[in-house]
Amino acid sequence: MITAAIWLSFAFGLGLLMRLLGLPPLVGYLAAGFLLSANGYETNPLIEQLAHAGVLLLLFSVGLKLRLKSLLRIEVLAGSLLHMAITVVMFSLLFHQFTGLALGSVLMVSLALSFSSTVVAAKVLESKRELRAFHGRVAIGILIVQDLVAVAMLSATSGVAPSPWSFALLGFFLLRPLLHKLLDLSGHGELVLLYGLLVALVAGGSSFEYVGLSSELGALLLGVIMADHPRSKELADALWGLKELLLVGFFLQIGLYGQPTLVTLAHAAVINIALVFKAWLFFFVLLLFRLRARSAFLAGLSLASFSEFGLIVANLGVNQGLLSQEWMVLLAVTVAISFALSAPFNRHSHEIYERFEDFLHRFESHRRHPDDEPVKLGNSHLVVMGMGRVGTGVYDELKSQGHLTVGLDSDPGKAELHRKAGRRVLYADAEDPGFWSHLDLHGVEMVILTMPELEAKLIAIRQLRKLGFTGFISATALFTEHVQPLTDAGANVVYNYYDGVGIGLAKLSLEQHAGKTANQQA
């Protein structure tokens, strides 16, 4: 109990410090792990199980927001394999030249460093609500292909082939109706949380691991199976807090792999220089498949890290005598540093792109990917950006009053569902500067911003005003401290959710009470 209290104290203290410094708390969790390691603490089976559960829940949550058809794209399959091949060749040449490793060990380390972190990328994209944006779907698709390659490599090098029973797991796709029905029967309380844990950790994790497959892959696929359920978002929300807590254990575990020396830190820092090459390579590879510069840049930046799978591969190499324990510590530090570097850059990815947009745009192909085509608003004079529950309510109310309205959303699946329901909703990423620069606003009188993230609304407002839009802009605010930045950016009116709910409830209560009193008196 005392050990757990110390771990929690270190994690919270350093996580809070990083937050105050403007860095993601996960950087603090990594630092806490290294400090604990320096003070003699080591990882143990409990924290390993908690960390593994956190990763499985994260991947299950990612799966809940994915569409399978988005993975079967040439930019995902060919792009990921091409990038991995070039990266492995580059690292192999460098390690063969500057280390005394045998060829087999060189290839193992090089392949380990070719992976990008699923945990970091998924967490970054999820925190910015960009998992379903075009660049987010491309990035996650590439990560899944990499994970499949990693699973194949681990199976081949460990000498343990998947069980023949592994094919039976395809039955989960046939059991989709049953899995969906069980979620319906779970109600809306704690059973939803328990059911999510059962599907992610048992059906998705343990069953795949039992037959010799990756438990991470299982959790992801079970999430995909549940993704088209109407209550998939509710399931994801129920798991959110527990998932975030367990992931703290994962980042602590990374730091507890060993105490680095100054030489180890120096070598890890040198290896991390390759992240620049890794990001640029993703950028140019994705441009080959006609992605816009903006989409290629954001996807590449989210993938510019080394992977936790590299540590799994390194551990396998240590067990087989191909790598020394020092290499395991070096890769752990390398991965941790890449996490610390990747997080802040991704946090400001849109601002970085805006600064270098003119330069990056030069490399863009004249032929566009179908998902990157400019959006045409037609003759609509009211635009609603963000077609969640609030945006849908706004759209329906405006349409019922006879206004020509169009909705925009960065989730193509959600846009398709709205179109089937009779709404005119287009796929568009409101945070895309390229989207605004190619947008014809002629005839548009009002833009209503209902996206949940503050950054997206601020970018949209600034882009509108930059383009000379003089019409009316309204926006929602989740917190009181968001109101002033939105107003300063150029919004004409900002609606605070919680203040508005209180006012609306008061007005409705008074109206209903007055009507009831009048009826009684009559």
N, C-alpha and C positions, 0 to 999 in steps of 0.2 A: 504493500500500500504506500509506503514511504517513497519507493522508487517511482511509482506512478505519479505521486504528488510532485516529485522533482521534475519528471518529464513534462508534466502539464504546466508547471511554473515556467520552465525554460521556454516551452513552445509559446505560451501566451505572452511572456515578457518580450521575447525577440520578435514575435509576430506583430505585437503592438508597436514596437520600435520601428519596424520596417514600414508599417502603415503610416506612422507619423512622418517618416522620411519620404513618403510618396511612392514606396515600393509595395508590391503585393506581399501579403503576410507569408506566403509559401516560402519566400526567400528567408524569412526569419526562422521558419520551421527547419529548413536545411541547416542554417547556422546553429540552431539549437542542437541538432543531431551531432554536428562536429564538435561542439563544445562539450556535450555529454560524453562523446567518445574520448576527448582529450582528458576528461576527468575519470576515466576508467570504466565508464558504462558501456555495455555491449548489448546488441540486439538479442532478443529472446523469442521463443516460439509464440508467446502471446502477442507481442507487438507485430510479429511477422504475419500472424493470422488476421489481426485487425487491419494491417496495411493492405493485405491481399483482398480482404472484404471491401475495403474502400475503393480499390481499383476496379473490382468487379461491379460495384454499384455505379461507379462513374461510367464504365463502358455500357452497362445496362441502360443508364440514363441517356447516353449518346444514341444507343440503338432505338430508344423510344422516339427520337426526333429525326430518324433517317427514313429514307425511301430506297428500297433495293434497286430500283431502276436508275437511281442517281449514281450507283457504284459501277454499273455496266456501261461506262463511258470510256472512250479511247484516251481522253486526257487523264483519266484516273489509272487505268490498267497500264497502258504503254508509258505514260508519264512517270509513274512510280518506278517501274522496272528499268527504264532508261536512266533515271536519276541514280538509282542504286548501283547500276553497273558502272557508271562513270565514277561514282564516289568510291566504290571498292577498288577500282583500278588506281585511282589517285592515292588513296591511303596505302595500298599495297606497295606501290613504288617508293613512297616516303619511308614506311617502316622497314622495308627491305634494305633501304640505303642507310638508315641511321640507327637501326637496332640489330641485335644479334639473334632475333627470333627466327625459328625455322619457318619454311614456307607455309605449312599448315597453320601455325600460330598466327602468322602475318595475315592470312586470309580470314581467320576467325575474328581477330581484332578489327580488321578493316570492315568486315560485314557488320559487326556489332556497332561500329561508329556510323554506318550508313543509315541506320534507322533514325527516325524522328520520334520524339516522345509523344505517345498517345495521351498520357495523363496531362502533360502541360498544354499541348495544343487543344485538347478537348476542354480543359478547364478554362483556358483563355477565351476560346470561341464561345463557350457556354456563358461565361461571365459577361460577355459583350452581346449576348443573344444573337450570335452570328453563325450558329451551327447550320441553320437552314438557308443562309445567304449563299449565293453561288460559290464564292471563294471558300466558304466554310464547308460546303458539301464536297468540293474538290479536295480540300485538305484532309477531311475525315476519310474520304474514299481512298486516298493515297496511303493514309495510315493503316487502314484495314488491309490493303494489299501488302504493305510491309509486315504487318503482324502475321499474315498468312505465310509469307516467306520465312519469318522467324520461327513459326511453329514447324514448318517443314524442315528447317535447318536443325532445330533442336531434336526432332524425331530422328533425323538421319545421323547426327553425330552422337546421340546418346545410345544408339543401337536398339532403342525400344520403338517398335513399330506400333501404330494405332491398332487397337483391337478390331477384329472383324465386326464386332458389335457396334463399331462407330457409325456404320451406315444406318443403324436403327435410329440414330438421333435425327435423321431426316424426318422421322415421324412427328417431330414437334411441329413441323409445318402443317401436317395433317390434323394435329390436335389444336390448331389455332382456334376453332370455334369453342372447344372446351375451355381453353385458357381464357378466352374472352368472357365466357359465361361465368367462370369462377370469379373474375373481377367484378362482374355485375352483382353477383351474390354477396360480395364482401361488404357492400354498403359504403359508408363514407367515413367510418371511424378508424380505430386502430387496426382493424382487419385488413385495410388497404395496405398499410405499412408492412404488416406481417406477410401478406400475399406477395408484395413486391420483393421482400427478402427471400421468400421461398422460390420464386421464379428466377431471380438473379443469381442467388448463391447456390441453390440446390439443383433446380432444373438446368440452369445455364452454366453454373460453375462446376459443382461436384460431378454431375453426370458426364460432362465432357472430359473432365480430368480422369474419371474412372476408366474410360475406354481409351486413354492415351492421347487425348486431344487437349488443346489449350482451354483452360477454364475461362480465360479472358475472351477468347473467341466465342465460347458458349454464352457468356453473359451478354455480349454484343448482339449475337443472333437472336436470343430470346427477347431482347429489347426491340429488335426489328419486327419480330413476330407480333409483339404487343403494340407496335407503333400506330397501326390504323384503328385501334379501338378509340371510340369517342372520349373515353376517360383517361387516355394515356397521359395527358398533361397533369391530371389530378394525381395519378400514380407517381409521376416524376416529382411533383411538389411534395408528396408525402415522404419520399425518400431523400429529399434534398438535404435537410439538416443532418441526418445520420451520415449520409455520404460525405458531407464536408468535414464532419468530425473524424471519421475514419481515415480520410485522406491525410489528416495531420500526422497520423501514425505512419503513413507511407513516406512522407517527406522526412520524418524523424529517422526512419529506418535507413534511408539513403545516407544520412549523415553518420549513422552508427556503424557503417561498414568498416571504418578504421580511422586511425588518427594520421592525417597527412603530415609529411615533413615539408620543409621549405622547398626542397628539390622536387618533391611530388607536385606541390602547388605550381612551381615554375613550369614543369612539363605539362601539367594540365592546362595552364594558361596558354601555352604555345599551341597545343592541340585545338583549343577553342578558337584560335584565329581562323581555323577552317570553317567555322560557322558562317563567315562572310561568303566564302566560296559556296557553301551549301545553299545559302539563301539565293545567291545570284544564279546558281545552276537551276534551282527550282523555277526561278523567274523566267529564264530563257527556255527551259524545257516546256513550260506551260504556254509560252508564247508560240511555240511550234504548233500547238493545237488551237491557235486562233483566239486564245483568251485575250481580253483587253489587258493593258499594262496594269491597271488598277487591281483587277482580279488576280493576275499572276503575282503581283507584288505582295498583296495581303496574304494569299495562300502560302507563298514562299516564306514570308516572314514568320507565319504561325508554325511552319515546319522547321525553322532554323534552330534546332536543339538536338542534343543527343538523347538517346532513349534509355528508359529503364530496362528495356529488353537487352540492351548492351551489357547490363550487369548480370542478367540471367545467363547470357552467352558466356561472359567472362567466368562466372562461377562454374559453368560446365567445363570450361577449359582448365580451370584450377583442379577440379575433381579428376580430370583425365590426365593431368600432368603436363598439359600443353602450355599453361601459363603459371607464373609464380603468384604468390599472394600479393606481392608488391604491384603487379599489374592490375589485380582486382581493386586495390585501394586507389591506384592512379585513375582507373576508369570511373570509379565511384566519384572521385573529386571532379573529374572532367564532366561527368553528367550533371553533377550538382552545380558547377559553375555555369554550364550551359543553361540550366534552369533559371539561375539568377540573372543571366544576361538576357534570356529570351523574354521573360515576363515584362520588364519595363518597356522594352522596345515594342512588344505587341500591345501594350496598354496604350501607347501613343501612335499606333500604326497608321491611323487615318491622317493625323497631323504630319507624320513623316512623309507620307505619300503626297500630300498637298504641297509640301515644300519642294519635292523633286519631281512633280508631275510632268512639267515640260520636258525634262531630260528623259524620263522613263517612257514617255509617250512616243518618242522617236523610234523605239524598238517594236512598236505595236504593228501587227499585221493589218493590211487594208481589208482583209476578209475577216468577218466577225463570227465568233461562235454564236449559235442560235440563242443561247441564254444571255448573251451579252449585247443583243441588238437594242438600239434606242427605243424608248417607250413613247408611244403616241397617244395623247390624251383625247384626241378627237374634238368634239364640240362641247365638252364638259366645262362648266365654269366654276365648279366646286370640287376640290380634291381632298380626300381623306387619306393620310399616310399612316399605316399601321392598322391592319384590319383584325385586331383582337376583339375582345368583348366590347370594349369601349368604342373602338373604331366602327365596329359593326352596328352598334346602336346609333351612332352619329349618322352613318351612311343611311340606315333605314329611315331615320326621322327626316333627313333632308330629302330623300327620294319620295317619301310619302307626301311632302309638301310641294312636289312637282319640280324640284331643282334637278338640273342635269349634273349628276355626281359620278365621279370615278374614284375607286379605291385602289391603293397601292400597298403591296406587302412583299417583304423579302423572302417569304416562304412560298415556293411555287406550289407545293401541295395544298396549302391553305388558300391560295388564290384560285386554284382549280375547284376546290370545294365551294367557294363563294360563287364562282361562275355557274356551277351546277345548281346552286340555290337561286339563280336568277339575278345575281348582282354583277355589275361590271367592275371586276377587280383584276388588275394587271400585276404581273410579277415585276418588282423593281426594288432595288436596294436604296433606300433613302439616304444612306451614308456615302453613296458613291458619287464623288465629285464629277466623274465622267457622265453619270446619269443626268445631273443638273445641266452640264454644259451642252448636252445634246437635246434638251427638253424644250419644246415649243410651248410657252406659257400664254400665247395669244388667246384672249378670251377668258382666261382664268381670273376670277374675282376674289376667291378665298381659298386658303390652304389651311387645313386643320391637321395638326400633328398629334397623334395619339400613340406613338411608339413608346415603349416603356423606358428605354435608356435615354438619359439626359444628353449624352454626347451626340447621339443621332439627331436629336431635335435641334441642338445648337448648330450642328453642321448644316442641317437643312435650312434653318433660318438665315444663317450667314450666306449660304449659297443663293438663296432666293433674293436677298437684298443686293448681293453682289451682281446678280444678273439684271438688276434694275426693276425687280418686281415691287410695285407700289400698292398691291392689293392687301387684303386683310389676312393676317396670320394669327391663328390661335393655337395654343399648345396646352397639353396637360402637364401637371407636376405631381410627382409622387410625394415630395417632401417640401416643406416651407422654404428651406434654403435653396431650392431649385428655382423658385419664382423669379428672383432678381436677375440671375444670369440669363434666363430666357427673355426677360423683358429688355435687358441691356443689349442682347443680341439682335433685337428688332421685332419681337412678338408684340402684337397689339393687345392681346389679352391672354392671361395664363390662368387656367382653371386648376386649383388645388383639389385633388381627389377627396381628401378627408374633410376639408372645410366644406366642399360642395355637397358631400354626402350628408353632413349635419344640417346644412341649410335646406337641402331638398327634403330630408325627412321631416324637418320642422314644418315646412310649408305644406307637405302632403298631409301631415297629422292634423294641422289646423283646418285645412280644407275639408277633410273627411269628418272632422269633429263638427264643423259648422253645418255641413250637409246633414249629418245625423240629427243635430239639434233642431234644424229647421223642419225635418220630417216629423220629429216627435211633436213639435209645437203645432204642425198642421193637422 
